[in-house]
Amino acid sequence: MAFRERLTLADLKKAGKLLKAIQGDKGRPALKSFRTLDACGELIEGVCLDIRQEFPGFEEWRRWGPAYYPWPDTDDEICGLSIAFSFWRGNGRLKQEIGCSISFPNDSRESICWTVFRLLKGELQPIDAPIRHFFTAHYLDRDKLLRQFRTQVRRWGHRALA
């Protein structure tokens, strides 16, 4: 049987520390939370595929994600974590990037958000909306997420939508 990666003892010790950190007050691993994050990645993947189908202009752009991403604030401190993807093209100051994420703030008093963002001329411009606005019958609605992405990108007047 071939393994996907070569695991070291140090890798396993780090994984063990992570599991201990997330096991919670009841002493049980948060397996359901891992499954939920995996489902978030699948949902983001679906939104990404829908966007490429609806807006063929994005076919020419490269894609990153869906993947885990730590959000830095203006001081480069991590203020939240997200499951995200983006389309991008260009390099350096000419780099353009548009994407979206489910963003989990570090501060539990803040809302989990659906974030649509762009990077233009080196400036990150995120637009956050509380995730509670994107549910139908108690479940996160992929069509509502896509609609928010579409609306925001049109507001920005992006050429990929032509």
C-alpha positions as CSV (number, residue, x, y, z in Angstrom):
1,M,0.0,0.0,0.0
2,A,1.5,3.4,-1.0
3,F,1.0,6.4,1.2
4,R,0.2,9.8,-0.2
5,E,2.8,11.5,1.9
6,R,5.9,10.6,3.9
7,L,5.0,11.4,7.5
8,T,7.6,12.1,10.1
9,L,7.3,11.8,13.9
10,A,7.4,15.6,14.1
11,D,4.4,15.8,11.7
12,L,2.4,13.4,13.9
13,K,3.3,15.3,17.0
14,K,2.0,18.5,15.5
15,A,-1.2,16.8,14.4
16,G,-1.6,15.5,17.9
17,K,-1.2,19.0,19.4
18,L,-3.8,20.2,16.9
19,L,-6.3,17.5,17.9
20,K,-5.8,18.2,21.6
21,A,-6.4,21.9,21.0
22,I,-9.7,21.3,19.2
23,Q,-11.1,18.5,21.3
24,G,-13.2,21.0,23.4
25,D,-14.4,20.9,26.9
26,K,-16.0,17.5,26.7
27,G,-12.8,15.7,25.9
28,R,-14.0,14.4,22.5
29,P,-12.4,15.1,19.2
30,A,-14.5,17.5,17.1
31,L,-14.9,15.1,14.1
32,K,-18.2,16.7,13.1
33,S,-16.4,20.0,12.8
34,F,-13.8,18.5,10.5
35,R,-16.7,17.1,8.4
36,T,-18.3,20.6,8.4
37,L,-15.1,22.2,7.2
38,D,-14.8,19.6,4.5
39,A,-18.4,20.3,3.4
40,C,-17.5,24.1,3.3
41,G,-14.7,23.3,0.9
42,E,-17.0,21.2,-1.3
43,L,-19.6,24.1,-1.2
44,I,-16.9,26.6,-2.2
45,E,-15.7,24.3,-5.0
46,G,-19.3,24.2,-6.3
47,V,-19.6,28.0,-6.2
48,C,-16.3,28.2,-8.1
49,L,-17.5,25.8,-10.8
50,D,-20.8,27.7,-11.1
51,I,-19.0,31.0,-11.5
52,R,-16.7,29.6,-14.3
53,Q,-19.8,28.2,-16.0
54,E,-21.8,31.4,-15.8
55,F,-18.9,33.8,-16.5
56,P,-16.6,32.2,-19.2
57,G,-14.2,35.1,-18.9
58,F,-12.9,33.5,-15.7
59,E,-11.8,30.5,-17.7
60,E,-8.7,32.4,-18.7
61,W,-7.8,33.2,-15.1
62,R,-5.8,30.9,-12.9
63,R,-7.4,29.5,-9.8
64,W,-6.3,29.0,-6.2
65,G,-8.3,26.8,-3.8
66,P,-10.6,26.0,-2.4
67,A,-8.2,26.0,0.6
68,Y,-7.7,27.1,4.1
69,Y,-6.5,30.7,4.5
70,P,-5.6,32.8,7.5
71,W,-6.8,36.4,7.1
72,P,-4.3,39.0,8.2
73,D,-5.4,42.4,9.5
74,T,-3.6,45.6,8.8
75,D,-0.8,44.7,11.3
76,D,-0.4,41.2,9.7
77,E,-1.9,39.6,12.8
78,I,-4.3,36.8,12.0
79,C,-7.8,38.1,12.7
80,G,-9.7,35.1,11.3
81,L,-9.5,31.9,9.2
82,S,-11.4,31.0,6.1
83,I,-12.1,28.4,3.5
84,A,-11.6,30.3,0.2
85,F,-10.9,30.3,-3.5
86,S,-9.8,33.0,-5.9
87,F,-9.3,33.6,-9.6
88,W,-6.2,35.6,-10.4
89,R,-4.0,36.8,-13.3
90,G,-1.0,39.0,-13.6
91,N,1.9,39.6,-11.3
92,G,3.1,42.2,-8.8
93,R,1.2,45.5,-8.9
94,L,-0.6,44.3,-12.1
95,K,-2.0,41.2,-10.3
96,Q,-5.8,41.0,-10.2
97,E,-7.6,38.6,-8.0
98,I,-11.3,38.0,-7.2
99,G,-12.6,35.4,-4.9
100,C,-14.8,34.4,-2.0
101,S,-14.7,32.6,1.3
102,I,-16.5,31.5,4.3
103,S,-14.7,33.5,7.0
104,F,-14.4,32.5,10.6
105,P,-13.4,35.4,12.9
106,N,-11.1,34.8,15.8
107,D,-13.4,36.9,18.0
108,S,-16.5,34.7,18.8
109,R,-18.6,37.9,19.2
110,E,-18.2,38.6,15.5
111,S,-20.3,36.9,12.8
112,I,-19.1,34.2,10.5
113,C,-19.3,35.8,7.1
114,W,-19.5,35.2,3.4
115,T,-16.7,37.3,2.0
116,V,-16.4,38.4,-1.6
117,F,-13.0,40.0,-2.2
118,R,-10.8,41.5,-4.8
119,L,-7.1,42.5,-5.0
120,L,-6.6,45.4,-7.3
121,K,-3.4,47.4,-7.5
122,G,-2.1,45.7,-4.4
123,E,-5.1,46.7,-2.3
124,L,-7.3,43.9,-0.8
125,Q,-11.0,44.9,-0.8
126,P,-13.1,42.4,1.1
127,I,-16.9,42.8,1.3
128,D,-18.3,40.8,4.2
129,A,-21.9,39.8,4.8
130,P,-23.1,37.8,7.8
131,I,-23.5,34.1,6.8
132,R,-27.0,34.0,8.4
133,H,-28.3,35.9,5.3
134,F,-27.4,33.0,3.0
135,F,-29.6,30.2,4.4
136,T,-32.8,28.6,3.1
137,A,-34.7,26.2,5.3
138,H,-31.8,26.1,7.9
139,Y,-29.2,25.1,5.2
140,L,-26.5,27.2,3.6
141,D,-27.8,28.0,0.1
142,R,-25.2,27.8,-2.7
143,D,-27.4,29.9,-5.1
144,K,-27.6,32.7,-2.6
145,L,-23.8,32.7,-2.2
146,L,-23.4,32.8,-6.0
147,R,-25.9,35.6,-6.3
148,Q,-23.9,37.7,-3.7
149,F,-20.6,37.0,-5.7
150,R,-22.3,38.0,-9.0
151,T,-23.8,41.2,-7.5
152,Q,-20.5,42.3,-6.0
153,V,-18.4,41.6,-9.1
154,R,-20.9,43.5,-11.3
155,R,-20.7,46.4,-8.9
156,W,-17.0,46.4,-9.4
157,G,-17.7,46.4,-13.1
158,H,-15.4,43.5,-13.8
159,R,-14.5,42.7,-17.4
160,A,-14.5,38.9,-16.9
161,L,-18.3,39.1,-16.8
162,A,-18.6,40.4,-20.3
